[in-house]
């Protein structure tokens, strides 16, 4: 009979632990429910913008680009990107092809001060062809950068834009390594990853991205793949569009016209 | 006894799991995982960032004169902010904006093999060098001498040469300054004071005088048909002229 007796010490222990766990459980559940309730109207936090109505796309017509670099400057001003040439959300590359088909690429100051005539730098080369290729984040449908982020700091929005959460980013640079297009860089002050957002704060207000706004020749065309209109629609319908590094399966949403095989 | 240990282990483990679960809820931002594996609030944070480039549509509200010039120019379609920079601050509080310089023209129009075919490219060393004054100087030399910039001759809002046409025939005269000065007959603007006679014609072309499109058939009194209120009226500044001077300037087509 003595075996069935519960000692005082054990009884008190049992009650104490039980009360602790019970209280923690109840408070946890109540906190959980409270948070759920405060997030009842999920989409309403985006204001009047409805991201289910859009799926953004970007077209670059390299045949029009004159390499003035206004897009690079505009991007830096609009998005507070450091002015040093190693930090860029967008940049302009100059391709030079010689008679043998050899390809040279350069981008002095990311193109933000324009370009000297090609013969200044490639004077000793028998130039067959030269052209400019503006680059930016390709906002991939299958973004490798999002896949590798260990803390869920980068993600794809419902309207197809890859964004970075600066509060969550731990600056591990894994995404910078993963991006096959070199579109990401580390902000020197904040020590978090950054890249082109297609000016998400502008396109959600009905404005064009800053680079598209300032391009003097219309080489950058922005539009809605869900409801294409204007020049964007015209380009989708009539131009032969290609993407960079299609073999990687990243499915970029930045489409190019006028690329040659060697542009990567 | 063994069962008792087992029960205690399961009990402690479940307690630990509950505590960890609660901790994970507390340490995860509220909006995390609501849209996907990320903090939903971050989308709003991106949307709320401030805009710097206001867009050309905002400019026309005040600068309608510039807008109408730009509207018919070769530069039509190029946003105001391409050359003037981000203007949202200016729209808000009217802060001053930088005036573009030659450097900006060159970013687009300096000659380069990399630019697309047909894009207007100007080599400043060759620009105007094929026009010689008095057989010695080229217009380029004169431009250098007097520090001409692109903007001396070109209005960036309407890059076609927009200098006023010379409204009268030259009849061999080449010394504009014998009649035109800073004062007197049709004075030229102050900033033209240093420009030599020779460069006038680089910008100011002689206007073409309309020809008489019909045969005269003995009609010499033009004013019988052409009055201010008639069909094909003559311009304001022709008022007061008599019929016998018309044919001095207006030639009959095909007769020359």
Interface residues (C-beta under 8 A of the other chain):
Chain A: X17 X21 X24 X25 X27 X28 X31 X32 X35 X38 X39 X42 X45 X46 X47 X49 X51 X63 X64 X65 X66 X67 X68 X69 X70 X74 X77 X78 X79 X94 X96 X113 X114 X115 X116 X117 X118 X119 X127 X130 X131 X132 X152 X153 X154 X155 X156 X157 X158 X163 X165 X166 X167 X168 X197 X200 X201 X202 X204 X205 X207 X208 X210 X213 X214 X215 X216 X217 X218
Chain B: X15 X18 X19 X21 X22 X25 X26 X29 X30 X31 X32 X34 X35 X36 X37 X38 X39 X40 X41 X42 X43 X44 X46 X47 X48 X49 X50 X51 X52 X53 X55 X56 X75 X77 X78 X79 X81 X82 X85 X86 X106 X107 X108 X110 X111 X112 X113 X114 X115 X116 X119
